[in-house]
């Protein structure tokens, strides 16, 4: 089928349609920009208004907010670590409390793993300032009658692990 519209007329119609399309697209872009402006306007006002009344008070308030947020995150972390202990049986909680109470100074326990069973096991993972602290902790745990066996890897006692240790306790708790 042959095109019956002359070439000049066809080009003129195409340029008008292209101009309409560009106009419609620009109007849609302006409407989207207006909605974005209206959506962001309240947050701009919140950020730019000074509710404290003084510039130095705002700095103190920001510092206090940072401290409060830090304290809240620390409390949430402690709560997430303590929650499994509160739901454990009382004998397991007592064994954990006994193991932690025998800790000498300079010994930190980072992780506690409890495995229930006929001989229950309790693994304490942490770090110590000296190998003497690890040996003292092992001796104190071995002297406690609540724990049937206490095992510490030799590398931790010798000091090849850089102060890191893991103590495995077993018994009926």
Secondary structure, 3 states (H helix, E strand, C coil): CCCCCCHHHHHHHHHHHHHHHHHHHHHHHHHHHHHHHHHHHHHHHHHHCCCCCCHHHHHHHHHHHHHHHHHHHHHHHHHHHHHHHHHCCHHHHHHHHHHHHCCCCCEEEEEEEEECCCCEEEEEEEEECCHHHHHHHHHHHHHCCCCCEEEECHHHHHCCCCCEEEEEEEECC
